[in-house]
Amino acid sequence: VVMEAVKQDGWAMRYASKELQANREVVMEAVKQDGRALQFACNELQADKDFVLEAVKQDAKALAYASGELQADKEAVLEAVKQDGEMLTYASDELQANKDLLVLASRSYDYDGEEDRLTHEAEAILLEPEFKHVVDSVIAVRGEDAPILSVTMSYSLDQIEGPFFDCEAFLLSG
């Protein structure tokens, strides 16, 4: 009965007994139907990479219910961030600082509007390797704790699309 229920609605796992929430076959069917059903799985399955990857492939938000170990797993985080950049917030501190993941996250972020999209694109531009010297310049002028990414909040569209040296001058003077 439960197997049929989770095949139709993964959230049916919330009504399953603790035994069924630890049953690999039942949980796998649930996360295939709705990745966020991972939250109702036992801790052991939330720490199982196969289950987490399956859940995250179905719904990136499932990363929020993965074990801390798997939130520090680059493959699991990458799978989630490819779908929804906001899921980087559930990754370990180390992976949140990973520039490749930051750039990917900015490109797959669910934006609230055009201004929000441009802000995230500007942040991504600063993370690209060819712009490293701009970031280094800002750090040299403003110090190690300079809010480099927040500086991009005041970019205008012309400054984002304009020549790179204008961006550098803007950052250093802003």
C-alpha positions as a Markdown table, in Angstrom:
| # | Residue | x | y | z |
|---|---|---|---|---|
| 1 | Val | 0.0 | 0.0 | 0.0 |
| 2 | Val | 2.8 | 2.5 | 1.0 |
| 3 | Met | 4.8 | 1.6 | -2.1 |
| 4 | Glu | 1.9 | 2.5 | -4.4 |
| 5 | Ala | 1.3 | 5.7 | -2.4 |
| 6 | Val | 4.9 | 6.9 | -2.7 |
| 7 | Lys | 5.0 | 6.1 | -6.4 |
| 8 | Gln | 2.1 | 8.5 | -6.8 |
| 9 | Asp | 3.2 | 11.1 | -4.2 |
| 10 | Gly | 6.6 | 11.0 | -2.7 |
| 11 | Trp | 5.4 | 13.1 | 0.2 |
| 12 | Ala | 3.3 | 10.1 | 1.4 |
| 13 | Met | 6.6 | 9.1 | 3.1 |
| 14 | Arg | 5.7 | 11.5 | 5.9 |
| 15 | Tyr | 3.0 | 9.1 | 7.0 |
| 16 | Ala | 5.1 | 6.0 | 6.7 |
| 17 | Ser | 6.4 | 4.2 | 9.8 |
| 18 | Lys | 10.0 | 4.6 | 10.9 |
| 19 | Glu | 10.6 | 1.1 | 9.5 |
| 20 | Leu | 9.4 | 2.1 | 6.0 |
| 21 | Gln | 11.3 | 5.4 | 6.2 |
| 22 | Ala | 14.4 | 3.2 | 6.5 |
| 23 | Asn | 13.3 | 0.8 | 3.7 |
| 24 | Arg | 15.7 | 1.4 | 0.7 |
| 25 | Glu | 13.1 | 0.4 | -1.9 |
| 26 | Val | 10.3 | 2.5 | -0.6 |
| 27 | Val | 12.5 | 5.6 | -0.1 |
| 28 | Met | 14.0 | 5.2 | -3.5 |
| 29 | Glu | 10.5 | 5.2 | -5.1 |
| 30 | Ala | 9.5 | 8.2 | -3.0 |
| 31 | Val | 12.6 | 10.3 | -4.0 |
| 32 | Lys | 12.2 | 9.4 | -7.7 |
| 33 | Gln | 8.7 | 10.8 | -7.5 |
| 34 | Asp | 9.6 | 13.8 | -5.3 |
| 35 | Gly | 13.2 | 14.5 | -4.3 |
| 36 | Arg | 12.2 | 16.4 | -1.3 |
| 37 | Ala | 10.7 | 13.2 | 0.2 |
| 38 | Leu | 14.4 | 12.6 | 1.3 |
| 39 | Gln | 13.5 | 14.7 | 4.4 |
| 40 | Phe | 11.3 | 11.8 | 5.6 |
| 41 | Ala | 14.0 | 9.1 | 5.1 |
| 42 | Cys | 16.1 | 7.8 | 8.0 |
| 43 | Asn | 19.5 | 9.4 | 8.7 |
| 44 | Glu | 21.3 | 6.5 | 7.1 |
| 45 | Leu | 19.6 | 7.0 | 3.8 |
| 46 | Gln | 20.0 | 10.8 | 3.9 |
| 47 | Ala | 23.8 | 10.0 | 4.1 |
| 48 | Asp | 23.6 | 7.5 | 1.2 |
| 49 | Lys | 25.1 | 9.1 | -1.9 |
| 50 | Asp | 23.0 | 7.1 | -4.3 |
| 51 | Phe | 19.8 | 8.2 | -2.6 |
| 52 | Val | 20.8 | 11.8 | -2.4 |
| 53 | Leu | 21.9 | 12.0 | -6.0 |
| 54 | Glu | 18.6 | 10.5 | -7.1 |
| 55 | Ala | 16.7 | 12.9 | -4.9 |
| 56 | Val | 18.7 | 15.9 | -6.1 |
| 57 | Lys | 18.3 | 15.0 | -9.7 |
| 58 | Gln | 14.5 | 15.0 | -9.2 |
| 59 | Asp | 14.5 | 18.2 | -7.1 |
| 60 | Ala | 17.6 | 20.3 | -6.3 |
| 61 | Lys | 16.0 | 21.3 | -3.0 |
| 62 | Ala | 16.5 | 17.8 | -1.7 |
| 63 | Leu | 20.1 | 18.8 | -1.0 |
| 64 | Ala | 18.8 | 20.6 | 2.1 |
| 65 | Tyr | 17.9 | 17.2 | 3.6 |
| 66 | Ala | 21.1 | 15.4 | 2.8 |
| 67 | Ser | 23.6 | 14.6 | 5.5 |
| 68 | Gly | 26.3 | 17.2 | 6.2 |
| 69 | Glu | 28.8 | 14.8 | 4.7 |
| 70 | Leu | 26.9 | 14.9 | 1.4 |
| 71 | Gln | 26.4 | 18.6 | 1.5 |
| 72 | Ala | 30.2 | 18.7 | 1.4 |
| 73 | Asp | 30.3 | 16.3 | -1.5 |
| 74 | Lys | 31.1 | 18.1 | -4.7 |
| 75 | Glu | 29.2 | 15.8 | -7.0 |
| 76 | Ala | 26.0 | 16.0 | -5.0 |
| 77 | Val | 26.3 | 19.8 | -4.7 |
| 78 | Leu | 27.1 | 20.2 | -8.4 |
| 79 | Glu | 24.0 | 18.3 | -9.3 |
| 80 | Ala | 21.8 | 20.5 | -7.2 |
| 81 | Val | 23.5 | 23.8 | -8.2 |
| 82 | Lys | 23.2 | 23.0 | -11.9 |
| 83 | Gln | 19.4 | 23.1 | -11.4 |
| 84 | Asp | 19.2 | 25.9 | -8.9 |
| 85 | Gly | 22.0 | 28.1 | -7.9 |
| 86 | Glu | 20.4 | 29.0 | -4.6 |
| 87 | Met | 21.1 | 25.4 | -3.4 |
| 88 | Leu | 24.7 | 26.4 | -2.9 |
| 89 | Thr | 23.5 | 27.8 | 0.5 |
| 90 | Tyr | 23.1 | 24.2 | 1.7 |
| 91 | Ala | 26.7 | 23.2 | 0.7 |
| 92 | Ser | 29.6 | 23.1 | 3.1 |
| 93 | Asp | 31.5 | 26.3 | 3.7 |
| 94 | Glu | 34.4 | 24.9 | 1.6 |
| 95 | Leu | 32.1 | 24.3 | -1.4 |
| 96 | Gln | 30.3 | 27.6 | -1.0 |
| 97 | Ala | 33.7 | 29.2 | -1.5 |
| 98 | Asn | 34.5 | 27.1 | -4.6 |
| 99 | Lys | 34.7 | 29.6 | -7.5 |
| 100 | Asp | 33.6 | 27.1 | -10.1 |
| 101 | Leu | 30.4 | 26.4 | -8.1 |
| 102 | Leu | 29.9 | 30.1 | -7.4 |
| 103 | Val | 30.0 | 30.9 | -11.1 |
| 104 | Leu | 27.7 | 27.9 | -11.9 |
| 105 | Ala | 25.3 | 29.0 | -9.1 |
| 106 | Ser | 25.1 | 32.5 | -10.4 |
| 107 | Arg | 24.1 | 31.2 | -13.9 |
| 108 | Ser | 21.4 | 28.8 | -12.6 |
| 109 | Tyr | 20.0 | 31.1 | -9.9 |
| 110 | Asp | 16.2 | 31.6 | -9.9 |
| 111 | Tyr | 16.1 | 35.4 | -10.2 |
| 112 | Asp | 13.3 | 37.6 | -8.9 |
| 113 | Gly | 13.7 | 40.1 | -11.7 |
| 114 | Glu | 16.0 | 41.7 | -14.3 |
| 115 | Glu | 17.9 | 43.8 | -11.7 |
| 116 | Asp | 18.5 | 40.7 | -9.5 |
| 117 | Arg | 19.7 | 38.8 | -12.6 |
| 118 | Leu | 22.2 | 41.6 | -13.6 |
| 119 | Thr | 23.6 | 41.7 | -10.1 |
| 120 | His | 24.3 | 38.0 | -10.1 |
| 121 | Glu | 25.8 | 38.2 | -13.5 |
| 122 | Ala | 28.1 | 40.9 | -12.3 |
| 123 | Glu | 29.1 | 38.8 | -9.4 |
| 124 | Ala | 29.9 | 35.9 | -11.7 |
| 125 | Ile | 32.0 | 38.1 | -14.0 |
| 126 | Leu | 34.2 | 39.0 | -11.0 |
| 127 | Leu | 34.7 | 35.3 | -10.3 |
| 128 | Glu | 35.9 | 34.4 | -13.8 |
| 129 | Pro | 39.6 | 33.7 | -13.9 |
| 130 | Glu | 40.4 | 36.5 | -16.4 |
| 131 | Phe | 39.1 | 39.1 | -13.9 |
| 132 | Lys | 41.2 | 37.8 | -11.0 |
| 133 | His | 43.4 | 40.9 | -11.2 |
| 134 | Val | 40.4 | 43.1 | -10.5 |
| 135 | Val | 39.5 | 41.2 | -7.4 |
| 136 | Asp | 43.2 | 41.3 | -6.3 |
| 137 | Ser | 43.2 | 45.1 | -6.9 |
| 138 | Val | 40.2 | 45.6 | -4.8 |
| 139 | Ile | 41.7 | 43.5 | -2.0 |
| 140 | Ala | 44.9 | 45.5 | -2.3 |
| 141 | Val | 43.1 | 48.8 | -2.0 |
| 142 | Arg | 40.3 | 47.9 | 0.4 |
| 143 | Gly | 41.8 | 45.0 | 2.4 |
| 144 | Glu | 41.2 | 41.3 | 2.7 |
| 145 | Asp | 37.6 | 41.8 | 4.1 |
| 146 | Ala | 36.4 | 44.1 | 1.3 |
| 147 | Pro | 32.9 | 43.3 | 0.2 |
| 148 | Ile | 34.0 | 42.7 | -3.4 |
| 149 | Leu | 30.8 | 41.1 | -4.6 |
| 150 | Ser | 28.5 | 43.6 | -2.9 |
| 151 | Val | 30.3 | 46.4 | -4.9 |
| 152 | Thr | 28.6 | 44.9 | -8.0 |
| 153 | Met | 25.2 | 45.8 | -6.6 |
| 154 | Ser | 25.6 | 49.4 | -7.7 |
| 155 | Tyr | 26.6 | 48.5 | -11.3 |
| 156 | Ser | 24.5 | 50.0 | -14.1 |
| 157 | Leu | 23.8 | 48.0 | -17.2 |
| 158 | Asp | 26.4 | 50.1 | -19.1 |
| 159 | Gln | 29.1 | 49.3 | -16.5 |
| 160 | Ile | 28.4 | 45.6 | -16.7 |
| 161 | Glu | 28.5 | 45.5 | -20.5 |
| 162 | Gly | 31.2 | 48.2 | -20.9 |
| 163 | Pro | 34.9 | 47.8 | -21.3 |
| 164 | Phe | 36.7 | 45.9 | -18.6 |
| 165 | Phe | 39.0 | 48.8 | -17.6 |
| 166 | Asp | 35.8 | 50.9 | -16.7 |
| 167 | Cys | 34.7 | 48.1 | -14.4 |
| 168 | Glu | 38.2 | 48.1 | -12.8 |
| 169 | Ala | 38.1 | 51.9 | -12.3 |
| 170 | Phe | 34.6 | 51.7 | -10.9 |
| 171 | Leu | 35.5 | 49.0 | -8.4 |
| 172 | Leu | 38.6 | 50.8 | -7.2 |
| 173 | Ser | 36.9 | 54.2 | -6.9 |
| 174 | Gly | 33.5 | 52.9 | -5.7 |
